[in-house]
Amino acid sequence: MPQLLILIAAGAGALLARGWYRRERARIAAELARARQAMERREGEGMVRLERDPATGVYSPKRG
């Protein structure tokens, strides 16, 4: 009988640990997605378009 109680307690502990792990994994994934989006927004703000000069083949910042 004590073995059955230990087995039940171990199973309940495993289920609780599994639930905690899933919530933690989802939280971390959401945090990484927010950070990735913030980095993409930040990179796109200061971007200057370049145009190629057909005569020289040199790229320079786009005018007007």
Biopython code that builds the backbone (N, CA, C, O; Angstrom):
import numpy as np
from Bio.PDB.StructureBuilder import StructureBuilder

atoms = [
    (1, "MET", "N", (0.806, -1.198, 0.000)),
    (1, "MET", "CA", (0.000, 0.000, 0.000)),
    (1, "MET", "C", (0.855, 1.271, 0.000)),
    (1, "MET", "O", (0.524, 2.210, -0.725)),
    (2, "PRO", "N", (1.943, 1.344, 0.782)),
    (2, "PRO", "CA", (2.768, 2.550, 0.754)),
    (2, "PRO", "C", (3.385, 2.800, -0.629)),
    (2, "PRO", "O", (3.589, 3.947, -1.027)),
    (3, "GLN", "N", (3.677, 1.719, -1.352)),
    (3, "GLN", "CA", (4.249, 1.882, -2.680)),
    (3, "GLN", "C", (3.246, 2.579, -3.612)),
    (3, "GLN", "O", (3.632, 3.397, -4.446)),
    (4, "LEU", "N", (1.983, 2.252, -3.464)),
    (4, "LEU", "CA", (0.947, 2.868, -4.285)),
    (4, "LEU", "C", (0.838, 4.357, -3.979)),
    (4, "LEU", "O", (0.681, 5.168, -4.892)),
    (5, "LEU", "N", (0.919, 4.721, -2.708)),
    (5, "LEU", "CA", (0.848, 6.133, -2.338)),
    (5, "LEU", "C", (2.060, 6.903, -2.876)),
    (5, "LEU", "O", (1.932, 8.043, -3.326)),
    (6, "ILE", "N", (3.224, 6.273, -2.826)),
    (6, "ILE", "CA", (4.423, 6.911, -3.371)),
    (6, "ILE", "C", (4.296, 7.083, -4.874)),
    (6, "ILE", "O", (4.688, 8.118, -5.414)),
    (7, "LEU", "N", (3.758, 6.090, -5.551)),
    (7, "LEU", "CA", (3.557, 6.160, -7.000)),
    (7, "LEU", "C", (2.560, 7.255, -7.356)),
    (7, "LEU", "O", (2.775, 7.993, -8.317)),
    (8, "ILE", "N", (1.484, 7.371, -6.605)),
    (8, "ILE", "CA", (0.488, 8.412, -6.847)),
    (8, "ILE", "C", (1.096, 9.801, -6.607)),
    (8, "ILE", "O", (0.864, 10.726, -7.386)),
    (9, "ALA", "N", (1.862, 9.940, -5.540)),
    (9, "ALA", "CA", (2.511, 11.220, -5.236)),
    (9, "ALA", "C", (3.520, 11.585, -6.332)),
    (9, "ALA", "O", (3.607, 12.747, -6.728)),
    (10, "ALA", "N", (4.267, 10.618, -6.813)),
    (10, "ALA", "CA", (5.236, 10.876, -7.882)),
    (10, "ALA", "C", (4.519, 11.284, -9.165)),
    (10, "ALA", "O", (4.975, 12.186, -9.867)),
    (11, "GLY", "N", (3.407, 10.631, -9.475)),
    (11, "GLY", "CA", (2.629, 10.984, -10.663)),
    (11, "GLY", "C", (2.059, 12.391, -10.565)),
    (11, "GLY", "O", (2.091, 13.148, -11.535)),
    (12, "ALA", "N", (1.537, 12.742, -9.390)),
    (12, "ALA", "CA", (0.992, 14.090, -9.190)),
    (12, "ALA", "C", (2.112, 15.125, -9.307)),
    (12, "ALA", "O", (1.916, 16.186, -9.899)),
    (13, "GLY", "N", (3.258, 14.829, -8.758)),
    (13, "GLY", "CA", (4.395, 15.740, -8.856)),
    (13, "GLY", "C", (4.846, 15.916, -10.298)),
    (13, "GLY", "O", (5.190, 17.021, -10.717)),
    (14, "ALA", "N", (4.845, 14.826, -11.054)),
    (14, "ALA", "CA", (5.237, 14.898, -12.459)),
    (14, "ALA", "C", (4.242, 15.748, -13.251)),
    (14, "ALA", "O", (4.644, 16.521, -14.121)),
    (15, "LEU", "N", (2.953, 15.612, -12.957)),
    (15, "LEU", "CA", (1.952, 16.421, -13.650)),
    (15, "LEU", "C", (2.101, 17.903, -13.308)),
    (15, "LEU", "O", (1.969, 18.758, -14.185)),
    (16, "LEU", "N", (2.372, 18.207, -12.055)),
    (16, "LEU", "CA", (2.573, 19.603, -11.657)),
    (16, "LEU", "C", (3.824, 20.187, -12.322)),
    (16, "LEU", "O", (3.815, 21.326, -12.788)),
    (17, "ALA", "N", (4.888, 19.401, -12.360)),
    (17, "ALA", "CA", (6.127, 19.862, -12.992)),
    (17, "ALA", "C", (5.918, 20.081, -14.489)),
    (17, "ALA", "O", (6.449, 21.035, -15.057)),
    (18, "ARG", "N", (5.156, 19.212, -15.119)),
    (18, "ARG", "CA", (4.870, 19.347, -16.548)),
    (18, "ARG", "C", (4.090, 20.625, -16.825)),
    (18, "ARG", "O", (4.390, 21.344, -17.779)),
    (19, "GLY", "N", (3.094, 20.910, -16.000)),
    (19, "GLY", "CA", (2.316, 22.135, -16.161)),
    (19, "GLY", "C", (3.162, 23.377, -15.975)),
    (19, "GLY", "O", (3.030, 24.335, -16.737)),
    (20, "TRP", "N", (4.035, 23.376, -14.967)),
    (20, "TRP", "CA", (4.927, 24.509, -14.734)),
    (20, "TRP", "C", (5.867, 24.700, -15.923)),
    (20, "TRP", "O", (6.099, 25.825, -16.366)),
    (21, "TYR", "N", (6.401, 23.598, -16.431)),
    (21, "TYR", "CA", (7.328, 23.659, -17.559)),
    (21, "TYR", "C", (6.652, 24.243, -18.794)),
    (21, "TYR", "O", (7.244, 25.070, -19.488)),
    (22, "ARG", "N", (5.427, 23.828, -19.075)),
    (22, "ARG", "CA", (4.705, 24.341, -20.240)),
    (22, "ARG", "C", (4.427, 25.834, -20.110)),
    (22, "ARG", "O", (4.590, 26.576, -21.079)),
    (23, "ARG", "N", (4.009, 26.287, -18.927)),
    (23, "ARG", "CA", (3.741, 27.717, -18.716)),
    (23, "ARG", "C", (5.020, 28.533, -18.849)),
    (23, "ARG", "O", (5.021, 29.609, -19.449)),
    (24, "GLU", "N", (6.098, 28.022, -18.293)),
    (24, "GLU", "CA", (7.378, 28.729, -18.359)),
    (24, "GLU", "C", (7.883, 28.806, -19.797)),
    (24, "GLU", "O", (8.400, 29.838, -20.224)),
    (25, "ARG", "N", (7.733, 27.722, -20.531)),
    (25, "ARG", "CA", (8.149, 27.706, -21.932)),
    (25, "ARG", "C", (7.344, 28.703, -22.752)),
    (25, "ARG", "O", (7.918, 29.392, -23.595)),
    (26, "ALA", "N", (6.048, 28.805, -22.539)),
    (26, "ALA", "CA", (5.204, 29.760, -23.245)),
    (26, "ALA", "C", (5.573, 31.194, -22.869)),
    (26, "ALA", "O", (5.589, 32.074, -23.730)),
    (27, "ARG", "N", (5.871, 31.435, -21.585)),
    (27, "ARG", "CA", (6.249, 32.774, -21.138)),
    (27, "ARG", "C", (7.547, 33.224, -21.804)),
    (27, "ARG", "O", (7.658, 34.364, -22.256)),
    (28, "ILE", "N", (8.520, 32.331, -21.862)),
    (28, "ILE", "CA", (9.805, 32.668, -22.459)),
    (28, "ILE", "C", (9.649, 32.900, -23.959)),
    (28, "ILE", "O", (10.257, 33.822, -24.502)),
    (29, "ALA", "N", (8.848, 32.086, -24.637)),
    (29, "ALA", "CA", (8.626, 32.260, -26.066)),
    (29, "ALA", "C", (7.970, 33.609, -26.357)),
    (29, "ALA", "O", (8.336, 34.282, -27.320)),
    (30, "ALA", "N", (7.001, 34.007, -25.527)),
    (30, "ALA", "CA", (6.345, 35.300, -25.714)),
    (30, "ALA", "C", (7.332, 36.443, -25.481)),
    (30, "ALA", "O", (7.318, 37.433, -26.213)),
    (31, "GLU", "N", (8.178, 36.311, -24.478)),
    (31, "GLU", "CA", (9.166, 37.348, -24.196)),
    (31, "GLU", "C", (10.169, 37.475, -25.343)),
    (31, "GLU", "O", (10.547, 38.587, -25.713)),
    (32, "LEU", "N", (10.594, 36.360, -25.898)),
    (32, "LEU", "CA", (11.507, 36.394, -27.036)),
    (32, "LEU", "C", (10.847, 37.006, -28.268)),
    (32, "LEU", "O", (11.497, 37.739, -29.013)),
    (33, "ALA", "N", (9.572, 36.718, -28.491)),
    (33, "ALA", "CA", (8.861, 37.297, -29.628)),
    (33, "ALA", "C", (8.762, 38.812, -29.476)),
    (33, "ALA", "O", (8.960, 39.545, -30.445)),
    (34, "ARG", "N", (8.455, 39.290, -28.261)),
    (34, "ARG", "CA", (8.388, 40.741, -28.033)),
    (34, "ARG", "C", (9.750, 41.384, -28.273)),
    (34, "ARG", "O", (9.828, 42.454, -28.876)),
    (35, "ALA", "N", (10.813, 40.752, -27.815)),
    (35, "ALA", "CA", (12.155, 41.297, -28.012)),
    (35, "ALA", "C", (12.521, 41.318, -29.492)),
    (35, "ALA", "O", (13.120, 42.283, -29.967)),
    (36, "ARG", "N", (12.168, 40.268, -30.221)),
    (36, "ARG", "CA", (12.455, 40.203, -31.651)),
    (36, "ARG", "C", (11.723, 41.316, -32.395)),
    (36, "ARG", "O", (12.304, 41.964, -33.266)),
    (37, "GLN", "N", (10.454, 41.543, -32.060)),
    (37, "GLN", "CA", (9.681, 42.603, -32.704)),
    (37, "GLN", "C", (10.277, 43.969, -32.395)),
    (37, "GLN", "O", (10.348, 44.824, -33.278)),
    (38, "ALA", "N", (10.704, 44.187, -31.157)),
    (38, "ALA", "CA", (11.303, 45.465, -30.786)),
    (38, "ALA", "C", (12.599, 45.695, -31.564)),
    (38, "ALA", "O", (12.862, 46.813, -32.006)),
    (39, "MET", "N", (13.394, 44.665, -31.733)),
    (39, "MET", "CA", (14.637, 44.801, -32.494)),
    (39, "MET", "C", (14.355, 45.111, -33.960)),
    (39, "MET", "O", (15.042, 45.935, -34.563)),
    (40, "GLU", "N", (13.349, 44.456, -34.536)),
    (40, "GLU", "CA", (13.006, 44.714, -35.941)),
    (40, "GLU", "C", (12.520, 46.145, -36.124)),
    (40, "GLU", "O", (12.883, 46.797, -37.103)),
    (41, "ARG", "N", (11.699, 46.648, -35.193)),
    (41, "ARG", "CA", (11.230, 48.032, -35.286)),
    (41, "ARG", "C", (12.408, 48.996, -35.176)),
    (41, "ARG", "O", (12.499, 49.973, -35.919)),
    (42, "ARG", "N", (13.303, 48.707, -34.241)),
    (42, "ARG", "CA", (14.447, 49.583, -34.019)),
    (42, "ARG", "C", (15.370, 49.608, -35.231)),
    (42, "ARG", "O", (15.891, 50.667, -35.581)),
    (43, "GLU", "N", (15.582, 48.480, -35.867)),
    (43, "GLU", "CA", (16.455, 48.416, -37.034)),
    (43, "GLU", "C", (15.860, 49.162, -38.217)),
    (43, "GLU", "O", (16.594, 49.768, -38.997)),
    (44, "GLY", "N", (14.542, 49.126, -38.360)),
    (44, "GLY", "CA", (13.891, 49.743, -39.502)),
    (44, "GLY", "C", (13.766, 51.251, -39.411)),
    (44, "GLY", "O", (13.565, 51.905, -40.434)),
    (45, "GLU", "N", (13.877, 51.827, -38.224)),
    (45, "GLU", "CA", (13.673, 53.264, -38.054)),
    (45, "GLU", "C", (14.760, 54.095, -38.715)),
    (45, "GLU", "O", (14.438, 55.051, -39.421)),
    (46, "GLY", "N", (15.990, 53.782, -38.524)),
    (46, "GLY", "CA", (17.085, 54.604, -39.020)),
    (46, "GLY", "C", (17.604, 54.178, -40.381)),
    (46, "GLY", "O", (18.673, 54.626, -40.796)),
    (47, "MET", "N", (16.881, 53.335, -41.079)),
    (47, "MET", "CA", (17.354, 52.804, -42.338)),
    (47, "MET", "C", (17.266, 53.864, -43.440)),
    (47, "MET", "O", (16.234, 54.514, -43.608)),
    (48, "VAL", "N", (18.348, 54.028, -44.179)),
    (48, "VAL", "CA", (18.393, 54.966, -45.297)),
    (48, "VAL", "C", (18.443, 54.163, -46.588)),
    (48, "VAL", "O", (19.263, 53.257, -46.734)),
    (49, "ARG", "N", (17.576, 54.494, -47.507)),
    (49, "ARG", "CA", (17.552, 53.795, -48.796)),
    (49, "ARG", "C", (18.749, 54.233, -49.634)),
    (49, "ARG", "O", (19.130, 55.403, -49.613)),
    (50, "LEU", "N", (19.332, 53.308, -50.361)),
    (50, "LEU", "CA", (20.453, 53.607, -51.228)),
    (50, "LEU", "C", (20.031, 53.488, -52.683)),
    (50, "LEU", "O", (19.178, 52.673, -53.036)),
    (51, "GLU", "N", (20.647, 54.318, -53.521)),
    (51, "GLU", "CA", (20.401, 54.203, -54.959)),
    (51, "GLU", "C", (21.753, 54.098, -55.658)),
    (51, "GLU", "O", (22.749, 54.672, -55.216)),
    (52, "ARG", "N", (21.762, 53.367, -56.737)),
    (52, "ARG", "CA", (23.003, 53.126, -57.469)),
    (52, "ARG", "C", (23.137, 54.152, -58.580)),
    (52, "ARG", "O", (22.203, 54.380, -59.349)),
    (53, "ASP", "N", (24.304, 54.766, -58.656)),
    (53, "ASP", "CA", (24.592, 55.703, -59.732)),
    (53, "ASP", "C", (24.948, 54.881, -60.966)),
    (53, "ASP", "O", (25.934, 54.144, -60.949)),
    (54, "PRO", "N", (24.155, 54.996, -62.046)),
    (54, "PRO", "CA", (24.418, 54.159, -63.230)),
    (54, "PRO", "C", (25.784, 54.427, -63.874)),
    (54, "PRO", "O", (26.377, 53.522, -64.461)),
    (55, "ALA", "N", (26.276, 55.642, -63.769)),
    (55, "ALA", "CA", (27.541, 55.981, -64.419)),
    (55, "ALA", "C", (28.729, 55.372, -63.678)),
    (55, "ALA", "O", (29.634, 54.818, -64.301)),
    (56, "THR", "N", (28.728, 55.476, -62.344)),
    (56, "THR", "CA", (29.892, 55.008, -61.584)),
    (56, "THR", "C", (29.666, 53.651, -60.921)),
    (56, "THR", "O", (30.625, 52.949, -60.601)),
    (57, "GLY", "N", (28.414, 53.284, -60.714)),
    (57, "GLY", "CA", (28.107, 52.024, -60.043)),
    (57, "GLY", "C", (28.225, 52.114, -58.533)),
    (57, "GLY", "O", (28.190, 51.095, -57.843)),
    (58, "VAL", "N", (28.363, 53.328, -58.015)),
    (58, "VAL", "CA", (28.518, 53.546, -56.581)),
    (58, "VAL", "C", (27.155, 53.777, -55.958)),
    (58, "VAL", "O", (26.324, 54.493, -56.516)),
    (59, "TYR", "N", (26.925, 53.170, -54.796)),
    (59, "TYR", "CA", (25.689, 53.364, -54.081)),
    (59, "TYR", "C", (25.822, 54.559, -53.142)),
    (59, "TYR", "O", (26.843, 54.718, -52.473)),
    (60, "SER", "N", (24.798, 55.390, -53.095)),
    (60, "SER", "CA", (24.783, 56.545, -52.201)),
    (60, "SER", "C", (23.364, 56.710, -51.644)),
    (60, "SER", "O", (22.409, 56.171, -52.202)),
    (61, "PRO", "N", (23.231, 57.465, -50.533)),
    (61, "PRO", "CA", (21.890, 57.663, -49.952)),
    (61, "PRO", "C", (20.947, 58.288, -50.979)),
    (61, "PRO", "O", (21.337, 59.164, -51.750)),
    (62, "LYS", "N", (19.714, 57.826, -50.973)),
    (62, "LYS", "CA", (18.714, 58.302, -51.918)),
    (62, "LYS", "C", (18.395, 59.764, -51.642)),
    (62, "LYS", "O", (18.246, 60.170, -50.489)),
    (63, "ARG", "N", (18.292, 60.544, -52.698)),
    (63, "ARG", "CA", (17.994, 61.972, -52.574)),
    (63, "ARG", "C", (16.504, 62.196, -52.726)),
    (63, "ARG", "O", (15.845, 61.609, -53.585)),
    (64, "GLY", "N", (15.985, 63.079, -51.851)),
    (64, "GLY", "CA", (14.594, 63.538, -51.928)),
    (64, "GLY", "C", (13.675, 62.467, -52.144)),
    (64, "GLY", "O", (12.469, 62.696, -52.230)),
]
sb = StructureBuilder()
sb.init_structure("model")
sb.init_model(0)
sb.init_chain("A")
sb.init_seg("    ")
for serial, (resi, resn, name, xyz) in enumerate(atoms, 1):
    if name == "N":
        sb.init_residue(resn, " ", resi, " ")
    sb.init_atom(name, np.array(xyz, "f"), 0.0, 1.0, " ", f" {name:<3s}", serial, name[0])
structure = sb.get_structure()
